[in-house]
Amino acid sequence: MESNHPSSPLGKPLAGAFIVAVMALIFVILPAEYNIDPSGVGKSLGLTTLSEPSSNTAPSTSSEAAPNNDASEEASSHTIEITIPPGRGVEYKLHMERFQKVTYEWESDSADVYVDLHGEPQGDTTGYFESYTIATTSEMKGSFTAPFAGSHGWYWKNTEKYEVEISLTFHGRYQIEGLKQ
């Protein structure tokens, strides 16, 4: 006997998609965005730290590029000038804890330079580093959140036959490691 009941070929896939969406909401989105973790999985995965309100709402300060070796929890701002000799490269580094965020903007005075924004895990002795952005340009702005504690910063290479000046401004939570040549 044949059934005259129409069935939708999309019923099972729609139900499956709905279940996946609800699971993503409960296990990922609520803990990461709203610090609501009914299952406890968000805390186990470290997602609840992403939604914690920042306690550093103090106004930013501007200072020289001298190394800052204290572990200040307040956000700060710095603007520095870096000279890159012809045919050479330099690095400017910040120490950041996991999930700390920095916004930045830099520009050269005259030419495109090769840049690699990257990080090196704290305590690593293998030489490993993770690149976040690689480009050849005369300016860049953006932000990054440290995926791990360690040294994070910019490497610029000047391929010209004259000095290039870089003006770098950054804001966030960090300790300055400074210029490395």
Order of alpha helices (4+ residues) and beta strands (2+ residues): alpha-alpha-alpha-beta-beta-beta-beta-beta-beta-beta-beta-beta-beta
